[in-house]
Amino acid sequence: MHPLPDSHNRPERETRRERPKALLPRRLGPKRQPARITRAELRSGWAWLREFPHRAWVLLAWLWRTERRRTLIVLAAAIGVAAFMGLLGTGGREIWEILLTLALGALVLAVSTDHRIIGGVVVTVLVLSLVGTLAGPRWNPQPVTDSLTPVTADTTIGGTVATAAVGTYEFETTTITITQADGEEVPALLRRPIGVEGDTPGVVFMHGAGTHGIWGFTEQGEALASAGVTTLVPSKPMEDYSTTERNYLTMAADYQRSLDYLIALDGVDSEAVGIYGESEGAIPGVVLTAEDDRVAFLILASAPVVRLREQAALAVDTYMRNVGVPEAMLTLIPRVLGSARIPGGGFEYADFDSVAYLETISVPILMLYGTADASMPLVQGPTTVWSALQTGGNDQFTVRYYDGANHGLKLGITTDGSLAPGVTRDLSRWVAGLPETADAEPHVAGATPTQAYWAQTPDPTRWYASGDLMLATLIIGFGLMVLSGLVWLLGQGPRLRGRRGLHLPDPIGRWSVSLCLSVTAAWVLYVVYILGVASLATSYRTNHLFSYGGWVVVQLVAFVAVVILVKLAYRARLMRAAAHAANRGHGEKGRWLTIPAAGVLTAVLIGATVLLVAIAYWGLFPMLV
């Protein structure tokens, strides 16, 4: 047998030398195939990334040269789809992002035929970002254009009427019992000034969400009493009051019994009894003032005025921006607060509108705010009240802003300590000086308030993200992964009897475990991150290392989960195809996995996919294009 001539072998060697370097990493042995990204995959990924622009350009140029007609048809179809989506009300930004993401995904798949894992990872991340961005409402608050500029920094109530200063009178404190509208008896704290000539004005205090006992409003109550005003602090009506259920009409009816008591009390001017409503207490205060003609005046301290859903959206937005968080985090605002229903129901009170009641009020109103109160609409609240009062021709309106005061009208970040300077002085003079102080100049005084965005109702969530369905999604996702683990564990029982148990071939089994752990870790870290941001916000602190660095860490863990998901799905597909090919080669039929093993793998893949889509909805995969 004669050897082949060199001329025959040379083309083969030259062809082998000229073959372009493959981007696909060399396959490792079964035990050397970790679920994580290997160095070989990193090198291959970097090579793919460098080649992608050139490959994409070559492909697009080839399509334009050889398939120009079809390319133009595709472009025309895309324009038609965009126009149709525009007619359906889709915004221009959303249309652009949808089309660009789909085009980029198709391009990635087209140029990644020699490295399907990297292409699959990129496309999966693009799909998740598309889902996360477009599946729910966005947060687009409108900047505040109106301004409410105080006439002077001095908050002193004007007018020529003479009033007693705080501390003028001694006062006595008595605990009494008030019978509520439902017959329940609750305690109340009565403070009466000693030595006042004639009948005194009276004030009934209404609690916000943070207080409920008779020892609330101690500083305000004592200051008013020492200036000649009788005060009554009843216990907060707790009938049907919980986190999810609140009835402000019922609360107003219960507070009305305290009003009845104070009006009928000897030594109190029945025509000079008013209400002090703080924060949430301003809502039943407005209702009772509008419905009971005996109320002589209304004081709104740190009042939301707008619907609580709108106020909460503004508060969360302000807190997040003050802390400093990635822009994608702000999408949580409409996706949480825009839900018409939450798991278990409730929170109907968040949409209670008190503006209709304000429009019927004809008595003087005093509003008190601290400029450091990040939770309240400092500009929008007073302007809304003023507009409502103008409907009924009422111009008896006074606003005071206290520099650096928080939601409790106190300095600092806690509700402990004393009220901001001037609060008790102005409050006492305004009440004691009525009716002369009702329209005394200046109407607006104090520090200049700032409000960056309007408090507005978030866009509603879609049907699949409202109520129990969102909770069911999480239960299904984690439930499938837990179920797969239990089935696998039970499948090991036959091994105790020396028989073959449920088996997932390597590396499918190890990668399935890694996928479940990585997805769970992403969710745990995400929840911890949200709680950490909430802690920073409520304590008025910033930590950019946590707020930005923590976000990147959570995203990286979620990205690792995506990589494992794609690798697992691709490897399962290859092993299934190889097993079927081997069976055909031997003329046999059979499954590459037993039915229980296939069920375990399917449960892992579906459960992980559901949880990744869910976490994408909550903003972890922001739009990349």
ZIVENQUI-V162055 format. One record per residue. N is the residue number from 1. RES is the residue in one small letter. SS is DSSP state (@ for helix, = for strand, . for the rest). PHI is phi in whole degrees, 0 to 359 (NA if undefined). OMEGA is omega in degrees with one decimal (999 if undefined). Layout:
BEGIN
((N & RES & SS & PHI & OMEGA) (N & RES & SS & PHI & OMEGA))
END
This chain:
BEGIN
((1 & m & . & NA & -177.3) (2 & h & . & 274 & 176.8) (3 & p & . & 293 & 178.5) (4 & l & . & 291 & 179.6) (5 & p & . & 293 & 179.7) (6 & d & @ & 299 & -179.0) (7 & s & @ & 297 & 179.8) (8 & h & @ & 278 & -177.8) (9 & n & @ & 280 & -172.4) (10 & r & @ & 300 & 179.7) (11 & p & @ & 301 & -179.9) (12 & e & @ & 294 & 179.3) (13 & r & @ & 295 & 180.0) (14 & e & @ & 295 & 178.0) (15 & t & @ & 297 & -179.8) (16 & r & @ & 293 & 179.5) (17 & r & @ & 290 & -175.1) (18 & e & @ & 274 & -178.7) (19 & r & . & 295 & -179.5) (20 & p & . & 297 & -179.1) (21 & k & . & 294 & -177.8) (22 & a & . & 289 & 177.4) (23 & l & . & 274 & -177.3) (24 & l & . & 286 & -179.5) (25 & p & . & 292 & 179.7) (26 & r & . & 295 & -176.4) (27 & r & . & 291 & 179.1) (28 & l & . & 270 & 174.9) (29 & g & . & 294 & -176.1) (30 & p & @ & 306 & -176.4) (31 & k & @ & 280 & -179.4) (32 & r & @ & 250 & -177.5) (33 & q & . & 248 & -180.0) (34 & p & . & 285 & 178.3) (35 & a & . & 288 & -179.1) (36 & r & . & 290 & 178.5) (37 & i & . & 285 & -178.5) (38 & t & . & 273 & 178.0) (39 & r & @ & 297 & 179.2) (40 & a & @ & 297 & 178.6) (41 & e & @ & 291 & 176.5) (42 & l & @ & 296 & 178.5) (43 & r & @ & 296 & 179.8) (44 & s & @ & 294 & 178.5) (45 & g & @ & 296 & 178.1) (46 & w & @ & 295 & 177.3) (47 & a & @ & 296 & 178.0) (48 & w & @ & 297 & -178.4) (49 & l & @ & 295 & 178.6) (50 & r & @ & 292 & -177.0) (51 & e & @ & 278 & -171.7) (52 & f & @ & 301 & -179.1) (53 & p & @ & 302 & -179.4) (54 & h & @ & 294 & -179.5) (55 & r & @ & 298 & -179.4) (56 & a & @ & 297 & 179.8) (57 & w & @ & 295 & 179.3) (58 & v & @ & 299 & -179.6) (59 & l & @ & 296 & -179.4) (60 & l & @ & 295 & 178.0) (61 & a & @ & 295 & 178.9) (62 & w & @ & 296 & 178.1) (63 & l & @ & 299 & -178.7) (64 & w & @ & 291 & -179.4) (65 & r & @ & 284 & -170.7) (66 & t & @ & 257 & -177.2) (67 & e & . & 232 & -173.5) (68 & r & @ & 297 & -178.0) (69 & r & @ & 296 & 179.5) (70 & r & @ & 294 & 178.2) (71 & t & @ & 297 & 178.2) (72 & l & @ & 295 & 177.8) (73 & i & @ & 295 & 178.4) (74 & v & @ & 297 & 178.7) (75 & l & @ & 297 & 178.3) (76 & a & @ & 296 & 177.9) (77 & a & @ & 296 & 178.3) (78 & a & @ & 297 & 177.7) (79 & i & @ & 296 & 178.0) (80 & g & @ & 296 & 177.3) (81 & v & @ & 297 & 178.9) (82 & a & @ & 299 & 179.1) (83 & a & @ & 295 & 179.0) (84 & f & @ & 296 & 177.8) (85 & m & @ & 296 & 176.8) (86 & g & @ & 296 & 177.4) (87 & l & @ & 295 & 178.7) (88 & l & . & 281 & 177.5) (89 & g & . & 101 & 178.5) (90 & t & . & 289 & -178.7) (91 & g & . & 290 & -179.6) (92 & g & @ & 298 & 179.1) (93 & r & @ & 296 & 180.0) (94 & e & @ & 295 & 179.0) (95 & i & @ & 299 & 179.7) (96 & w & @ & 300 & -177.7) (97 & e & @ & 293 & 179.3) (98 & i & @ & 298 & -176.6) (99 & l & @ & 295 & -178.4) (100 & l & @ & 292 & 178.6) (101 & t & @ & 293 & 178.3) (102 & l & @ & 297 & 179.3) (103 & a & @ & 295 & 179.6) (104 & l & @ & 295 & 178.0) (105 & g & @ & 298 & 178.3) (106 & a & @ & 296 & 179.4) (107 & l & @ & 294 & 178.4) (108 & v & @ & 298 & 179.3) (109 & l & @ & 297 & -176.3) (110 & a & @ & 294 & -176.1) (111 & v & . & 259 & -176.8) (112 & s & . & 242 & -178.6) (113 & t & . & 294 & 179.6) (114 & d & . & 265 & 175.6) (115 & h & . & 207 & -172.8) (116 & r & @ & 289 & -178.8) (117 & i & @ & 293 & 179.6) (118 & i & @ & 297 & 177.2) (119 & g & @ & 300 & 179.0) (120 & g & @ & 295 & 178.5) (121 & v & @ & 296 & -179.0) (122 & v & @ & 298 & -179.0) (123 & v & @ & 295 & 178.9) (124 & t & @ & 298 & 178.2) (125 & v & @ & 296 & 177.8) (126 & l & @ & 297 & 179.2) (127 & v & @ & 296 & 179.0) (128 & l & @ & 296 & 178.0) (129 & s & @ & 294 & 178.2) (130 & l & @ & 294 & 177.7) (131 & v & @ & 298 & -177.4) (132 & g & @ & 297 & -177.3) (133 & t & @ & 274 & -170.7) (134 & l & @ & 255 & -176.6) (135 & a & . & 286 & -178.4) (136 & g & . & 226 & 179.6) (137 & p & . & 292 & 176.6) (138 & r & . & 258 & -179.9) (139 & w & . & 252 & 179.8) (140 & n & . & 231 & -178.7) (141 & p & . & 293 & -179.0) (142 & q & . & 268 & 179.4) (143 & p & = & 298 & 177.4) (144 & v & . & 283 & 179.2) (145 & t & . & 258 & 177.8) (146 & d & . & 285 & 178.3) (147 & s & . & 229 & 176.6) (148 & l & . & 230 & -173.4) (149 & t & . & 264 & 177.1) (150 & p & . & 298 & 179.0) (151 & v & . & 291 & -178.9) (152 & t & . & 212 & 177.3) (153 & a & . & 282 & 179.9) (154 & d & . & 280 & -176.1) (155 & t & . & 274 & -176.8) (156 & t & . & 304 & 178.3) (157 & i & . & 290 & -176.6) (158 & g & . & 279 & -179.3) (159 & g & . & 103 & -177.9) (160 & t & . & 260 & -178.0) (161 & v & . & 293 & 178.1) (162 & a & . & 270 & 178.7) (163 & t & . & 228 & 178.5) (164 & a & . & 287 & 178.9) (165 & a & . & 282 & 175.5) (166 & v & . & 299 & -179.8) (167 & g & . & 95 & -178.9) (168 & t & . & 291 & -173.8) (169 & y & . & 245 & 164.2) (170 & e & . & 285 & 179.4) (171 & f & = & 216 & 178.1) (172 & e & = & 248 & -178.0) (173 & t & = & 243 & -178.2) (174 & t & = & 224 & 173.9) (175 & t & = & 267 & -178.8) (176 & i & = & 240 & 178.7) (177 & t & = & 238 & 178.2) (178 & i & = & 246 & 176.1) (179 & t & = & 269 & -177.8) (180 & q & . & 286 & -178.1) (181 & a & . & 298 & -179.7) (182 & d & . & 269 & 178.6) (183 & g & . & 94 & 179.7) (184 & e & . & 287 & 178.0) (185 & e & = & 261 & -178.6) (186 & v & = & 231 & 178.5) (187 & p & = & 283 & 175.7) (188 & a & = & 211 & -178.0) (189 & l & = & 252 & -178.6) (190 & l & = & 255 & 174.9) (191 & r & = & 243 & -177.8) (192 & r & = & 234 & 177.3) (193 & p & = & 290 & -179.3) (194 & i & . & 253 & 175.0) (195 & g & . & 91 & 179.2) (196 & v & . & 278 & 177.1) (197 & e & . & 276 & 178.8) (198 & g & . & 85 & 179.9) (199 & d & . & 286 & -178.1) (200 & t & = & 252 & 169.4) (201 & p & = & 294 & 178.7) (202 & g & = & 224 & 179.7) (203 & v & = & 226 & 172.7) (204 & v & = & 257 & -178.7) (205 & f & = & 267 & 177.7) (206 & m & = & 239 & -172.7) (207 & h & . & 285 & 168.2) (208 & g & . & 274 & -177.3) (209 & a & . & 290 & -174.0) (210 & g & . & 268 & -179.2) (211 & t & . & 231 & 178.5) (212 & h & . & 205 & -175.3) (213 & g & . & 267 & -176.7) (214 & i & . & 285 & -179.7) (215 & w & . & 268 & 171.6) (216 & g & . & 287 & 178.7) (217 & f & . & 59 & -176.7) (218 & t & @ & 301 & -176.1) (219 & e & @ & 292 & 178.5) (220 & q & @ & 294 & -177.7) (221 & g & @ & 296 & 179.8) (222 & e & @ & 291 & 179.4) (223 & a & @ & 296 & 179.3) (224 & l & @ & 296 & -179.6) (225 & a & @ & 298 & -179.8) (226 & s & @ & 287 & 176.9) (227 & a & . & 257 & 175.3) (228 & g & . & 96 & -179.6) (229 & v & = & 240 & 176.3) (230 & t & = & 277 & -177.3) (231 & t & = & 235 & 178.8) (232 & l & = & 224 & 178.2) (233 & v & = & 246 & 178.3) (234 & p & = & 278 & 171.7) (235 & s & . & 295 & -178.1) (236 & k & . & 292 & 175.5) (237 & p & . & 297 & -175.5) (238 & m & . & 252 & 178.0) (239 & e & . & 293 & -179.7) (240 & d & . & 55 & 179.6) (241 & y & . & 248 & 178.0) (242 & s & . & 209 & 179.6) (243 & t & . & 298 & -175.3) (244 & t & . & 260 & -175.6) (245 & e & . & 231 & 175.1) (246 & r & . & 210 & -179.9) (247 & n & . & 238 & -175.1) (248 & y & @ & 287 & 176.4) (249 & l & @ & 291 & 176.9) (250 & t & @ & 294 & 177.9) (251 & m & @ & 299 & 178.9) (252 & a & @ & 298 & 178.9) (253 & a & @ & 295 & 178.1) (254 & d & @ & 291 & 178.0) (255 & y & @ & 296 & -179.8) (256 & q & @ & 298 & 177.6) (257 & r & @ & 294 & 175.1) (258 & s & @ & 292 & 176.2) (259 & l & @ & 298 & 177.9) (260 & d & @ & 302 & -177.5) (261 & y & @ & 298 & -175.4) (262 & l & @ & 291 & 179.1) (263 & i & @ & 295 & -177.7) (264 & a & @ & 276 & -175.2) (265 & l & . & 286 & 176.5) (266 & d & . & 298 & 179.2) (267 & g & . & 89 & 178.3) (268 & v & = & 248 & 177.7) (269 & d & = & 288 & -175.2) (270 & s & = & 296 & 179.4) (271 & e & = & 261 & -179.1) (272 & a & = & 227 & 178.9) (273 & v & = & 254 & -178.7) (274 & g & = & 230 & -173.0) (275 & i & = & 235 & 171.5) (276 & y & = & 244 & 179.4) (277 & g & = & 249 & -178.0) (278 & e & = & 253 & 175.7) (279 & s & . & 54 & -179.9) (280 & e & . & 298 & 178.3) (281 & g & @ & 297 & 177.0) (282 & a & @ & 293 & -177.3) (283 & i & @ & 291 & 174.9) (284 & p & @ & 296 & 176.5) (285 & g & @ & 297 & 177.6) (286 & v & @ & 295 & -179.2) (287 & v & @ & 299 & -177.5) (288 & l & @ & 293 & 178.3) (289 & t & @ & 296 & -179.6) (290 & a & @ & 289 & -173.5) (291 & e & @ & 263 & -177.5) (292 & d & . & 242 & -177.2) (293 & d & . & 292 & -179.0) (294 & r & . & 282 & 179.5) (295 & v & . & 291 & -173.3) (296 & a & . & 269 & -179.5) (297 & f & = & 198 & -177.9) (298 & l & = & 222 & 176.0) (299 & i & = & 247 & 179.7) (300 & l & = & 247 & -179.3) (301 & a & = & 254 & -179.9) (302 & s & . & 51 & -174.2) (303 & a & . & 275 & 177.5) (304 & p & . & 288 & -179.8) (305 & v & . & 66 & 179.9) (306 & v & . & 286 & 176.0) (307 & r & . & 301 & -177.5) (308 & l & @ & 295 & 176.2) (309 & r & @ & 296 & 178.1) (310 & e & @ & 292 & 179.2) (311 & q & @ & 297 & 179.9) (312 & a & @ & 296 & 178.2) (313 & a & @ & 298 & 178.1) (314 & l & @ & 296 & -178.0) (315 & a & @ & 297 & -179.5) (316 & v & @ & 296 & 178.3) (317 & d & @ & 301 & -178.7) (318 & t & @ & 295 & 179.9) (319 & y & @ & 299 & -178.3) (320 & m & @ & 295 & -179.9) (321 & r & @ & 293 & 177.5) (322 & n & @ & 292 & 178.1) (323 & v & @ & 291 & -175.4) (324 & g & . & 93 & -179.4) (325 & v & . & 231 & 175.4) (326 & p & . & 302 & -177.4) (327 & e & @ & 302 & -179.1) (328 & a & @ & 298 & -179.9) (329 & m & @ & 296 & -177.4) (330 & l & @ & 292 & 177.6) (331 & t & @ & 293 & 177.2) (332 & l & @ & 295 & -175.4) (333 & i & @ & 300 & 179.8) (334 & p & @ & 288 & -176.2) (335 & r & @ & 280 & 172.4) (336 & v & @ & 262 & -175.0) (337 & l & @ & 278 & 177.9) (338 & g & . & 274 & -179.6) (339 & s & . & 285 & 179.2) (340 & a & . & 292 & 178.7) (341 & r & . & 223 & 175.3) (342 & i & = & 246 & 176.8) (343 & p & . & 305 & -179.0) (344 & g & . & 94 & 177.9) (345 & g & . & 80 & 179.3) (346 & g & . & 100 & 178.2) (347 & f & . & 67 & 175.8) (348 & e & @ & 298 & -178.1) (349 & y & @ & 295 & -179.2) (350 & a & @ & 296 & -179.0) (351 & d & @ & 253 & 177.7) (352 & f & . & 292 & -176.5) (353 & d & . & 251 & -179.1) (354 & s & . & 264 & -177.1) (355 & v & @ & 297 & 179.5) (356 & a & @ & 299 & 177.3) (357 & y & @ & 287 & 179.4) (358 & l & @ & 300 & -176.5) (359 & e & . & 294 & -178.5) (360 & t & . & 259 & -177.5) (361 & i & . & 279 & -179.2) (362 & s & . & 241 & -177.9) (363 & v & . & 265 & 178.8) (364 & p & = & 296 & 178.9) (365 & i & = & 232 & 173.3) (366 & l & = & 242 & 178.1) (367 & m & = & 245 & -179.2) (368 & l & = & 237 & 178.4) (369 & y & = & 222 & 168.6) (370 & g & = & 257 & -176.5) (371 & t & . & 289 & 177.9) (372 & a & . & 266 & 178.6) (373 & d & . & 279 & -176.5) (374 & a & . & 279 & -173.6) (375 & s & . & 263 & -174.0) (376 & m & . & 245 & 176.5) (377 & p & . & 282 & -170.7) (378 & l & . & 297 & 178.4) (379 & v & . & 263 & -176.1) (380 & q & @ & 295 & -179.2) (381 & g & @ & 300 & 179.2) (382 & p & @ & 298 & 179.9) (383 & t & @ & 294 & 176.6) (384 & t & @ & 294 & 178.4) (385 & v & @ & 297 & -179.3) (386 & w & @ & 299 & 179.3) (387 & s & @ & 296 & 179.6) (388 & a & @ & 294 & 179.7) (389 & l & @ & 294 & 179.5) (390 & q & @ & 296 & 177.3) (391 & t & @ & 300 & 179.2) (392 & g & . & 262 & 178.3) (393 & g & . & 76 & -179.3) (394 & n & . & 262 & 178.0) (395 & d & . & 243 & 178.3) (396 & q & . & 273 & -168.9) (397 & f & = & 221 & -179.3) (398 & t & = & 225 & 179.7) (399 & v & = & 231 & 176.0) (400 & r & = & 229 & 177.3) (401 & y & = & 246 & -177.8) (402 & y & = & 250 & -172.9) (403 & d & . & 298 & 175.8) (404 & g & . & 76 & -179.6) (405 & a & = & 280 & -178.5) (406 & n & . & 267 & -176.3) (407 & h & . & 297 & 178.0) (408 & g & . & 271 & -177.6) (409 & l & . & 62 & 178.1) (410 & k & = & 242 & 179.4) (411 & l & = & 280 & -179.2) (412 & g & . & 96 & -175.2) (413 & i & . & 249 & 179.8) (414 & t & . & 240 & 177.5) (415 & t & . & 270 & 175.9) (416 & d & . & 279 & 176.5) (417 & g & . & 90 & -174.2) (418 & s & . & 266 & 174.9) (419 & l & = & 295 & 179.6) (420 & a & . & 299 & 180.0) (421 & p & . & 305 & 176.3) (422 & g & . & 98 & -175.7) (423 & v & @ & 296 & -177.6) (424 & t & @ & 294 & 178.2) (425 & r & @ & 298 & -177.0) (426 & d & @ & 291 & 179.9) (427 & l & @ & 299 & -177.1) (428 & s & @ & 295 & -178.8) (429 & r & @ & 293 & -178.1) (430 & w & @ & 297 & -178.9) (431 & v & @ & 292 & -176.2) (432 & a & @ & 291 & -176.6) (433 & g & . & 268 & 178.9) (434 & l & . & 296 & 6.0) (435 & p & . & 272 & -176.4) (436 & e & @ & 298 & -176.8) (437 & t & @ & 277 & -176.0) (438 & a & @ & 298 & -179.0) (439 & d & @ & 236 & -179.7) (440 & a & . & 289 & 176.6) (441 & e & . & 280 & -4.8) (442 & p & . & 276 & 179.4) (443 & h & . & 287 & -179.7) (444 & v & = & 236 & -177.8) (445 & a & = & 210 & 179.2) (446 & g & = & 115 & 179.2) (447 & a & . & 289 & -178.8) (448 & t & . & 283 & 179.9) (449 & p & . & 279 & 175.7) (450 & t & . & 232 & 174.4) (451 & q & . & 215 & -172.9) (452 & a & . & 286 & -174.5) (453 & y & = & 230 & 176.0) (454 & w & . & 289 & 168.2) (455 & a & . & 285 & -174.9) (456 & q & . & 221 & 179.4) (457 & t & . & 287 & 178.3) (458 & p & . & 297 & 175.1) (459 & d & . & 300 & -177.3) (460 & p & . & 291 & 176.2) (461 & t & . & 283 & 176.1) (462 & r & . & 288 & -176.5) (463 & w & @ & 301 & -175.4) (464 & y & @ & 282 & -178.7) (465 & a & @ & 245 & -178.3) (466 & s & . & 238 & 175.0) (467 & g & = & 75 & -171.4) (468 & d & @ & 287 & -177.1) (469 & l & @ & 295 & 179.1) (470 & m & @ & 294 & 176.7) (471 & l & @ & 295 & 179.1) (472 & a & @ & 297 & 178.1) (473 & t & @ & 299 & 178.9) (474 & l & @ & 294 & 180.0) (475 & i & @ & 297 & 179.5) (476 & i & @ & 296 & -178.1) (477 & g & @ & 299 & 179.6) (478 & f & @ & 291 & 179.5) (479 & g & @ & 297 & 178.7) (480 & l & @ & 296 & 179.5) (481 & m & @ & 291 & 177.2) (482 & v & @ & 294 & 179.6) (483 & l & @ & 298 & 178.8) (484 & s & @ & 298 & 177.8) (485 & g & @ & 294 & 179.4) (486 & l & @ & 293 & 178.9) (487 & v & @ & 297 & 178.3) (488 & w & @ & 297 & -179.6) (489 & l & @ & 297 & 177.8) (490 & l & @ & 294 & 180.0) (491 & g & . & 290 & 177.4) (492 & q & . & 273 & -179.4) (493 & g & @ & 304 & -179.7) (494 & p & @ & 302 & 179.6) (495 & r & @ & 297 & 178.7) (496 & l & @ & 294 & 179.1) (497 & r & @ & 257 & 176.8) (498 & g & . & 81 & 179.9) (499 & r & . & 255 & -178.8) (500 & r & . & 282 & 179.2) (501 & g & . & 264 & 178.7) (502 & l & . & 297 & -172.8) (503 & h & . & 226 & 169.8) (504 & l & . & 248 & -176.3) (505 & p & . & 299 & 178.2) (506 & d & . & 286 & 6.8) (507 & p & . & 264 & -175.7) (508 & i & @ & 303 & -178.4) (509 & g & @ & 297 & -178.8) (510 & r & @ & 296 & -178.9) (511 & w & @ & 291 & 176.8) (512 & s & @ & 297 & 177.4) (513 & v & @ & 297 & -180.0) (514 & s & @ & 298 & 179.2) (515 & l & @ & 296 & 179.3) (516 & c & @ & 299 & -178.7) (517 & l & @ & 293 & -177.9) (518 & s & @ & 291 & 177.9) (519 & v & @ & 295 & 178.0) (520 & t & @ & 298 & 179.1) (521 & a & @ & 298 & 178.9) (522 & a & @ & 298 & 179.6) (523 & w & @ & 292 & 179.6) (524 & v & @ & 298 & 179.7) (525 & l & @ & 296 & 178.7) (526 & y & @ & 297 & 179.0) (527 & v & @ & 296 & 178.1) (528 & v & @ & 299 & 179.3) (529 & y & @ & 296 & 179.5) (530 & i & @ & 299 & 179.4) (531 & l & @ & 296 & 178.1) (532 & g & @ & 295 & 177.4) (533 & v & @ & 296 & 178.1) (534 & a & @ & 298 & 178.6) (535 & s & @ & 295 & 177.3) (536 & l & @ & 297 & -176.5) (537 & a & @ & 294 & -176.4) (538 & t & @ & 287 & 177.1) (539 & s & . & 260 & 177.3) (540 & y & . & 57 & 178.2) (541 & r & . & 243 & 174.8) (542 & t & . & 233 & 176.1) (543 & n & . & 207 & -175.0) (544 & h & @ & 294 & 176.5) (545 & l & @ & 298 & 178.6) (546 & f & @ & 280 & -172.4) (547 & s & @ & 292 & 177.7) (548 & y & @ & 259 & 179.2) (549 & g & @ & 295 & 178.2) (550 & g & @ & 297 & 178.1) (551 & w & @ & 297 & 178.9) (552 & v & @ & 295 & 179.3) (553 & v & @ & 299 & 179.9) (554 & v & @ & 297 & 178.6) (555 & q & @ & 296 & 179.2) (556 & l & @ & 296 & 178.7) (557 & v & @ & 297 & 177.7) (558 & a & @ & 296 & 178.0) (559 & f & @ & 295 & 176.2) (560 & v & @ & 300 & 177.9) (561 & a & @ & 298 & 177.8) (562 & v & @ & 296 & 178.8) (563 & v & @ & 301 & -179.5) (564 & i & @ & 296 & 178.9) (565 & l & @ & 300 & -179.1) (566 & v & @ & 294 & 179.2) (567 & k & @ & 298 & -179.2) (568 & l & @ & 295 & -179.4) (569 & a & @ & 296 & -179.1) (570 & y & @ & 291 & 179.5) (571 & r & @ & 294 & 177.7) (572 & a & @ & 299 & 178.3) (573 & r & @ & 295 & 179.3) (574 & l & @ & 296 & -178.1) (575 & m & @ & 293 & 177.2) (576 & r & @ & 295 & 179.6) (577 & a & @ & 296 & 179.6) (578 & a & @ & 295 & 179.9) (579 & a & @ & 295 & 179.0) (580 & h & @ & 294 & 178.4) (581 & a & @ & 295 & 178.3) (582 & a & @ & 296 & 178.9) (583 & n & @ & 295 & 178.4) (584 & r & @ & 295 & 179.4) (585 & g & @ & 296 & 178.9) (586 & h & . & 263 & -179.7) (587 & g & . & 67 & -177.6) (588 & e & . & 244 & 174.6) (589 & k & . & 236 & 179.7) (590 & g & . & 172 & 179.6) (591 & r & . & 263 & 175.8) (592 & w & . & 277 & 173.9) (593 & l & . & 226 & 172.3) (594 & t & . & 292 & -178.9) (595 & i & @ & 301 & 177.1) (596 & p & @ & 299 & 179.6) (597 & a & @ & 294 & 177.0) (598 & a & @ & 297 & 177.1) (599 & g & @ & 296 & 178.3) (600 & v & @ & 297 & -179.2) (601 & l & @ & 297 & 179.6) (602 & t & @ & 297 & 179.3) (603 & a & @ & 297 & 178.7) (604 & v & @ & 296 & -177.6) (605 & l & @ & 295 & -179.3) (606 & i & @ & 292 & -179.6) (607 & g & @ & 300 & 179.8) (608 & a & @ & 295 & 179.3) (609 & t & @ & 297 & 179.0) (610 & v & @ & 300 & -178.1) (611 & l & @ & 290 & 177.2) (612 & l & @ & 291 & 175.9) (613 & v & @ & 295 & 179.9) (614 & a & @ & 296 & -178.9) (615 & i & @ & 288 & 173.8) (616 & a & @ & 293 & 178.1) (617 & y & @ & 300 & -178.8) (618 & w & . & 272 & 165.5) (619 & g & . & 97 & -174.8) (620 & l & . & 282 & 176.5) (621 & f & . & 242 & -178.8) (622 & p & . & 293 & -178.1) (623 & m & . & 304 & -175.5) (624 & l & . & 262 & -176.6) (625 & v & . & 243 & 999))
END
